[in-house]
Amino acid sequence: MANRYKDTSIKIDEKQNRYYTTTLYPEIAPNINDIYLLTEIGDRLDILANTYYQDSSLWWVISKANPDKIKRDGLLIKPGIQIRIPSNISNILSTFENINKAK
């Protein structure tokens, strides 16, 4: 099982209290090579991420690419909606790493 906090930094304040920092996610602009699909019953963000990126922890990429269609309250997707699967995953991950290193 993947650790959902693996990309989240841990900070220590002056009283030695440990806390997680906020993880920032990049905006994901459309790309001409993106894949569009019509969701079906049983589709889940983690399963789609595993299918297209071979990494189920990248479910957030699909979620961020479809903010008007996918709610951030779970991995299940409503059937019968068209969603975008971003194709430029290496650029997205590079941007993700850069904005989270800077904090």
C-alpha positions in Angstrom: 0.0 0.0 0.0 1.3 3.5 -0.9 1.9 6.0 1.8 -0.4 8.9 1.1 1.9 11.3 2.9 5.0 10.4 1.0 5.1 13.7 -0.8 4.2 15.8 2.3 6.9 17.5 4.2 7.2 17.3 8.0 8.2 20.5 9.8 9.3 21.0 13.4 8.5 24.2 15.2 10.4 26.0 17.9 8.8 23.8 20.6 9.8 20.6 18.8 6.2 20.0 17.6 6.0 18.0 14.4 3.4 18.8 11.8 2.7 18.1 8.1 2.9 21.0 5.7 0.2 21.6 3.1 0.8 19.8 -0.2 0.4 22.1 -3.2 -0.9 20.8 -6.6 -0.2 22.4 -9.9 -2.9 23.6 -12.3 -3.0 21.1 -15.3 -3.5 22.8 -18.6 -5.0 20.8 -21.5 -2.5 19.3 -24.0 -3.3 18.2 -27.5 -2.1 14.7 -26.6 -4.5 14.3 -23.6 -6.8 11.3 -23.6 -10.6 11.8 -23.2 -12.8 9.0 -22.0 -16.4 8.5 -21.0 -16.5 7.1 -17.5 -18.3 3.8 -16.7 -19.7 2.2 -13.6 -16.9 1.2 -11.2 -14.3 3.6 -12.6 -12.0 5.0 -9.9 -9.3 7.6 -10.0 -6.7 5.3 -8.5 -7.4 2.5 -11.0 -7.4 4.9 -14.0 -4.1 6.4 -12.7 -2.6 2.9 -12.5 -3.9 2.1 -16.0 -2.5 5.2 -17.7 0.5 6.1 -15.4 1.3 2.7 -13.8 1.0 4.4 -10.5 -2.2 4.5 -8.5 -0.9 7.3 -6.3 -1.2 9.7 -9.2 -5.0 9.8 -8.9 -4.7 13.5 -8.0 -3.5 14.3 -11.6 -6.8 13.1 -13.1 -8.7 14.9 -10.3 -6.9 18.2 -10.8 -7.3 18.0 -14.6 -11.1 17.7 -14.2 -12.1 20.1 -11.4 -15.5 20.8 -12.7 -16.4 17.1 -13.1 -14.7 15.2 -10.2 -15.3 16.0 -6.6 -12.3 15.6 -4.2 -14.3 13.6 -1.7 -13.4 10.1 -2.9 -11.9 8.0 -5.6 -15.1 6.9 -7.3 -16.2 8.7 -10.4 -19.7 9.3 -11.5 -20.5 7.2 -14.6 -21.3 8.8 -17.9 -19.1 11.9 -17.8 -16.3 12.7 -20.1 -13.0 13.3 -18.3 -9.5 14.2 -19.4 -6.4 12.0 -18.7 -3.4 14.3 -19.0 -0.6 13.0 -21.2 2.3 15.2 -20.1 2.8 13.4 -16.7 6.6 14.0 -16.5 6.0 17.8 -16.8 3.2 17.7 -14.2 5.3 15.7 -11.7 8.3 18.1 -12.2 6.0 21.1 -11.5 4.6 19.3 -8.5 8.0 18.6 -7.1 9.2 22.2 -7.7 6.3 23.9 -6.0 6.5 21.7 -3.0 10.3 22.0 -2.6 9.9 25.8 -2.5 7.8 25.8 0.7 
